[in-house]
Amino acid sequence: MSDLAERYRLSQLMQQREAGVKKKKLRWNTATQVRRSLARVNNMVLNGEITAKEANAIFYSANLVLKALELENNS
């Protein structure tokens, strides 16, 4: 992503924060919740609400959570 695009994204986030836009929260207590959250993230990318780079960070975290849930269930 170019520096200009990143600055634009940050300005959009600041405007949303000032306008009182509600923060989005993802629930990751079960594997089902993680899968549903990832579907929401995909939709956010398609709707231009978040960037692909931001989505990749979320996907990486979700993968770690899924591995932790798997380890928890196997013990």
ChimeraX attribute file (.defattr): number of C-alpha atoms within 10 A of each C-alpha:
attribute: neighborCount
match mode: 1-to-1
recipient: residues
	/A:1	8
	/A:2	7
	/A:3	8
	/A:4	9
	/A:5	10
	/A:6	12
	/A:7	11
	/A:8	12
	/A:9	15
	/A:10	12
	/A:11	12
	/A:12	13
	/A:13	15
	/A:14	12
	/A:15	12
	/A:16	13
	/A:17	12
	/A:18	9
	/A:19	9
	/A:20	9
	/A:21	10
	/A:22	8
	/A:23	7
	/A:24	5
	/A:25	7
	/A:26	13
	/A:27	12
	/A:28	16
	/A:29	11
	/A:30	12
	/A:31	16
	/A:32	12
	/A:33	13
	/A:34	19
	/A:35	15
	/A:36	14
	/A:37	19
	/A:38	17
	/A:39	11
	/A:40	13
	/A:41	22
	/A:42	16
	/A:43	13
	/A:44	15
	/A:45	15
	/A:46	12
	/A:47	10
	/A:48	10
	/A:49	13
	/A:50	16
	/A:51	16
	/A:52	16
	/A:53	11
	/A:54	11
	/A:55	16
	/A:56	12
	/A:57	10
	/A:58	16
	/A:59	17
	/A:60	10
	/A:61	12
	/A:62	18
	/A:63	12
	/A:64	12
	/A:65	17
	/A:66	18
	/A:67	13
	/A:68	12
	/A:69	15
	/A:70	13
	/A:71	10
	/A:72	9
	/A:73	8
	/A:74	7
	/A:75	5
